[in-house]
Amino acid sequence: MNIERYSFGRVVVDGRIYVADLIILPERVIPDWRRKEGHRLLPEDLAAVVAAAPQALVVGTGRWGMVKVPPETLAFLESRGIEVHIAPSGRAAETFNRLQETKRTAACLHLTC
């Protein structure tokens, strides 16, 4: 998987355009991703990620970083051996592309705020 472009409300992954939040797993994309509590990322929002067993997860928090990752979510992921990288979505896209070259990497991207 490769994130070709990110702009507010839109991302291009392997030539396909997505206009809603999404999860990128090593083998597939899950479009129209919704979190239980909107701008707060909880462990239950990440079942598909955990099932895919990535070495790293990149969380794109939106253009202005509105999505928050609470300490309990970080602890949940780290307890499963998943390295976590959190950044505004533009920088997260760059981080994902770099990491996925050497690690089994997933991403959760909030595309707007």
C-alpha positions in Angstrom: 0.0 0.0 0.0 1.2 3.5 -0.8 -0.4 6.8 0.2 0.1 8.9 -2.9 -1.6 12.1 -1.7 -3.4 13.6 1.3 -5.3 16.8 1.3 -8.1 18.0 3.6 -11.0 15.4 3.3 -9.3 13.3 0.6 -6.5 10.7 0.3 -5.3 8.6 -2.6 -4.1 5.1 -1.8 -2.7 3.0 -4.6 -4.6 5.1 -7.2 -7.9 5.0 -5.4 -9.5 8.1 -3.9 -11.1 8.0 -0.5 -13.1 10.9 0.9 -13.9 9.5 4.4 -11.8 8.3 7.3 -10.2 4.9 6.6 -7.9 2.2 8.0 -5.1 1.0 5.8 -4.0 -2.5 6.6 -1.0 -4.3 4.9 -3.4 -6.2 2.6 -6.4 -4.0 2.3 -8.2 -0.7 3.0 -11.2 -0.4 5.2 -13.1 2.7 4.0 -15.6 4.8 5.9 -14.0 4.2 9.3 -15.9 5.6 12.3 -14.8 5.8 15.9 -17.1 5.1 18.8 -16.5 8.5 20.3 -15.8 10.7 17.3 -12.5 12.4 17.8 -11.3 10.0 20.6 -9.6 6.8 19.5 -10.5 3.9 21.7 -9.2 0.3 21.7 -12.5 -1.0 20.4 -12.0 1.2 17.3 -9.0 -0.8 16.4 -10.2 -4.4 16.3 -9.3 -4.8 12.6 -5.9 -3.3 13.1 -5.1 -5.7 16.0 -6.4 -8.6 14.0 -4.0 -7.7 11.1 -1.0 -7.9 13.6 1.1 -5.0 12.3 4.4 -4.1 13.8 3.6 -0.4 13.6 0.4 1.7 13.5 0.4 5.3 12.2 -2.5 7.4 13.5 -3.4 10.4 11.4 -5.2 12.8 13.7 -6.6 15.1 11.0 -5.3 18.3 9.4 -5.3 20.1 12.7 -4.8 17.1 15.0 -8.4 16.9 16.4 -8.3 13.1 17.0 -6.9 12.3 20.4 -5.3 9.0 21.4 -5.8 8.5 25.2 -3.1 6.8 27.3 -5.2 3.6 27.7 -5.4 3.2 23.9 -1.6 3.6 23.6 -1.1 1.0 26.4 -3.5 -1.3 24.7 -1.6 -1.2 21.4 1.8 -1.3 23.0 0.8 -4.4 25.1 0.2 -6.1 21.8 3.7 -5.2 20.5 2.4 -2.5 18.1 4.7 0.5 17.8 2.5 3.7 17.6 3.2 6.9 15.6 0.8 9.8 16.0 0.8 12.9 13.8 -1.4 15.2 11.8 -2.7 13.3 8.8 -0.3 14.9 6.2 2.8 14.0 8.2 1.2 10.6 9.1 0.9 9.7 5.4 4.6 10.4 5.0 5.4 8.3 8.1 3.3 5.4 6.8 5.0 5.3 3.5 8.4 5.4 5.1 7.7 2.7 7.7 5.9 0.3 5.4 9.0 -0.1 3.4 10.6 -2.0 6.3 7.8 -3.0 8.8 4.4 -4.5 8.6 2.5 -1.2 9.0 -1.1 -0.1 9.3 -2.6 3.4 9.4 -5.8 4.9 10.7 -6.5 8.3 9.1 -8.9 11.0 10.0 -9.1 13.1 6.8 -10.7 16.3 7.9 -10.2 18.4 11.1 
